[in-house]
Amino acid sequence: MKTIYLLLISFVLLCADNFKSIAILTLDQPAAKFGKADEEREEYYLNAVRETCNTQIVQYFRKENIIKFFKKAKEYNHIPLAEYCTYPCRITGKVKLDFRIYDFELNEGGYAVLKGKNEERYFGDEALYGECGI
């Protein structure tokens, strides 16, 4: 019987939201952030990426979806670059999570970096984990 209770408690904790309160304080426009390898690409490619990097196309960047992301995302002790795809499209802003304010950058690939006073935190959307084959 003890085992059943332990399993039930574990399941409830796994399904619980990360934060009790989440508020998006500021939300910048989505933008493309190109790396060194992208600099060698054709201009039409770079322009196409810039044009598609908006909340109409990348619905992941809508305010309500960003809140859902922070509710359910898994926290990592490192930037999960190997676990998630890294795309040029990203959105930045300021978020309040349980009375703490962070600057955040959310990549279209499903991971985010939060920067607060003397700390950095890293989160990833489990639904997008390993999508790039790693």
C-alpha positions in Angstrom: 0.0 0.0 0.0 2.9 2.3 0.8 4.2 1.8 -2.7 1.0 2.9 -4.3 0.9 6.1 -2.3 4.5 6.8 -3.2 3.8 6.3 -6.8 0.7 8.5 -6.6 2.6 11.3 -4.9 5.4 11.0 -7.5 3.0 11.2 -10.3 1.3 14.3 -8.8 4.6 16.0 -8.4 5.6 15.3 -11.9 2.4 16.7 -13.3 2.4 19.8 -11.1 3.1 23.1 -12.6 6.5 24.6 -12.1 5.3 27.9 -10.7 2.2 29.0 -8.8 2.1 32.4 -10.5 3.4 33.5 -13.9 3.2 36.9 -15.4 4.7 38.2 -18.6 5.9 41.7 -17.7 7.3 42.7 -21.1 7.4 40.9 -24.4 9.6 42.0 -27.2 8.8 41.3 -30.9 10.2 37.9 -32.1 13.5 38.3 -33.9 16.0 36.2 -35.8 19.4 35.8 -34.2 21.9 34.5 -36.7 25.1 32.6 -35.9 28.4 32.7 -37.7 27.3 29.8 -40.1 24.2 31.8 -41.1 26.3 34.8 -42.2 27.4 32.8 -45.2 23.9 32.1 -46.4 22.1 33.8 -49.2 20.3 37.1 -48.4 16.9 35.6 -49.6 17.2 32.9 -46.9 18.0 35.4 -44.2 15.1 37.6 -45.3 12.7 34.6 -45.4 13.7 33.6 -41.8 13.2 37.2 -40.6 9.7 37.4 -42.3 8.5 34.1 -40.7 9.8 35.0 -37.2 6.5 36.5 -35.9 3.7 35.5 -33.6 1.3 34.8 -36.5 3.5 32.0 -37.8 5.4 31.0 -34.6 2.4 30.5 -32.3 4.8 29.2 -29.7 5.7 32.9 -29.1 2.2 34.1 -28.2 1.8 35.3 -24.6 -0.6 32.5 -23.5 1.7 29.8 -25.0 4.8 31.3 -23.3 2.9 31.1 -20.0 2.1 27.4 -20.7 5.7 26.8 -21.5 6.9 28.0 -18.1 4.2 26.0 -16.4 5.2 22.7 -17.8 8.8 23.0 -19.0 11.5 20.9 -17.4 14.3 22.7 -15.6 17.9 21.8 -16.5 21.2 22.6 -14.7 22.8 23.5 -18.1 21.7 25.1 -21.3 20.0 22.2 -23.1 21.5 22.9 -26.6 22.1 19.2 -27.4 18.6 18.2 -26.3 16.7 20.7 -28.4 16.9 22.2 -31.9 18.3 25.7 -32.0 16.5 27.9 -34.5 17.3 31.5 -35.5 13.9 32.7 -34.3 13.6 33.7 -30.7 11.7 36.0 -28.4 12.8 37.9 -25.4 11.1 39.6 -22.5 10.7 39.9 -18.8 8.7 37.4 -16.8 7.7 37.2 -13.1 7.8 33.6 -11.7 6.6 33.2 -8.1 7.7 36.7 -7.1 11.0 36.6 -8.9 11.7 38.6 -12.0 13.8 37.3 -14.9 14.9 38.4 -18.3 14.2 35.5 -20.7 15.1 34.3 -24.1 12.9 31.6 -25.6 14.1 29.8 -28.7 11.7 28.4 -31.3 13.4 25.0 -30.7 11.7 24.8 -27.3 14.2 25.9 -24.7 14.6 29.1 -22.7 17.3 30.8 -20.7 16.3 33.0 -17.7 18.6 35.5 -16.2 18.0 37.0 -12.8 20.0 38.6 -10.1 23.1 36.4 -9.8 21.5 33.4 -11.4 20.7 31.7 -14.7 18.0 29.1 -15.1 17.4 26.8 -18.1 14.1 25.2 -19.2 13.0 23.0 -22.1 9.7 21.8 -23.5 9.6 18.1 -23.1 7.3 17.7 -26.1 10.1 19.0 -28.3 12.9 17.1 -26.6 15.2 15.2 -29.0 13.5 16.5 -32.1 16.8 17.2 -33.8 17.9 13.6 -33.3 20.3 14.0 -30.4 
